Amino acid sequence: MQIEHVARVCHEANRAIQIATGDSKVSPQWDDAPQWQRESAIEGVRKAIDGATHEELHESWCEFKRADGWVFGPEKDEAIKTHPCLVPYGELPAEQKSKDAVFSAIVGALTEGA
């Protein structure tokens, strides 16, 4: 399966987790997501294929966000580029850590034997 297709599945699973956990700012569906968001998911898939741990995936995501000007803030706000998950992995709430676990599991399932 192509990396972009795996990234799409991961993105949609992340959306489902956001909805299930009551996230007030759910990501748009893949086809409506901004290019930076799709690129972030694609990069995450590449890193997961290369064996990145959940913590490494989170740190990579943080680096991607920071490079685009995002900073820690109490609420996710695209206009001012703040996000409450821009913290070390160990400080994430369990529902946020679950996103990295699901992401890794999807990548593993869809690329196994590829």
C-alpha positions in Angstrom: 0.0 0.0 0.0 1.3 3.5 -0.9 2.5 5.6 2.0 -0.1 8.3 1.2 -2.9 5.7 1.5 -1.6 4.5 4.9 -1.3 8.2 6.0 -5.0 8.7 5.0 -6.1 5.8 7.1 -4.0 7.0 10.1 -5.4 10.5 9.7 -9.0 9.3 9.6 -8.3 7.1 12.7 -6.9 10.1 14.5 -10.1 12.0 13.6 -12.2 9.2 15.0 -10.2 9.4 18.3 -10.7 13.1 18.4 -14.5 12.7 18.0 -14.6 9.9 20.5 -12.7 11.9 23.1 -14.8 15.1 22.6 -12.0 17.1 21.0 -13.5 20.6 20.3 -11.4 21.1 17.2 -11.6 17.9 15.2 -9.3 17.7 12.2 -11.0 17.9 8.8 -11.4 14.7 6.7 -8.3 13.8 4.7 -9.5 15.3 1.4 -10.3 18.6 3.2 -7.2 18.7 5.3 -4.6 21.4 4.6 -1.5 20.2 2.8 0.7 20.7 6.0 -1.5 18.3 7.9 -1.3 15.6 5.1 2.4 16.1 4.9 2.7 15.6 8.7 0.8 12.3 8.5 2.9 11.1 5.6 6.1 11.9 7.4 4.8 10.1 10.5 4.1 7.0 8.4 7.7 7.1 7.0 9.1 7.3 10.6 6.8 4.5 11.8 8.0 2.3 9.0 11.5 3.0 10.0 10.7 1.8 13.5 10.1 5.0 15.5 8.7 4.5 18.9 5.5 6.2 20.1 7.6 8.8 21.9 9.7 9.4 18.8 6.6 9.8 16.6 5.3 12.4 19.1 8.6 14.2 19.1 8.8 14.2 15.4 5.2 15.6 15.2 6.3 18.3 17.7 9.3 19.2 15.6 7.1 19.4 12.5 4.7 21.7 14.3 7.4 23.9 15.8 9.1 24.3 12.4 5.8 25.7 11.1 5.7 28.3 13.9 3.4 26.4 16.4 4.0 26.8 20.1 2.5 25.3 23.3 -0.9 26.8 24.2 -3.8 25.7 26.4 -6.1 25.3 23.3 -5.5 24.1 19.8 -5.8 27.2 17.6 -4.8 27.2 14.0 -5.0 31.0 13.7 -2.4 31.7 16.3 -0.7 28.3 16.0 -1.0 27.0 19.6 -1.5 23.4 20.6 -1.7 21.8 24.1 0.1 18.6 22.9 3.4 20.4 22.3 4.8 18.9 25.4 7.2 16.0 26.1 5.5 12.6 25.4 5.5 11.7 29.1 3.3 14.7 29.9 0.6 13.8 27.4 -2.8 12.6 28.7 -3.5 8.9 28.0 -6.0 9.7 25.2 -3.4 11.6 23.4 -0.8 8.9 23.8 -3.4 6.5 22.3 -3.2 8.3 19.0 0.5 7.4 18.6 -0.2 3.8 19.5 -3.1 3.6 17.0 -1.0 5.3 14.4 1.9 2.8 14.8 -0.5 -0.1 14.8 -2.2 1.0 11.6 1.2 1.5 9.9 2.3 -1.9 11.0 -0.9 -3.6 9.9 -0.9 -1.9 6.5 2.8 -2.3 5.7 3.5 -5.7 7.1 5.3 -7.8 4.5 5.4 -4.9 2.1 
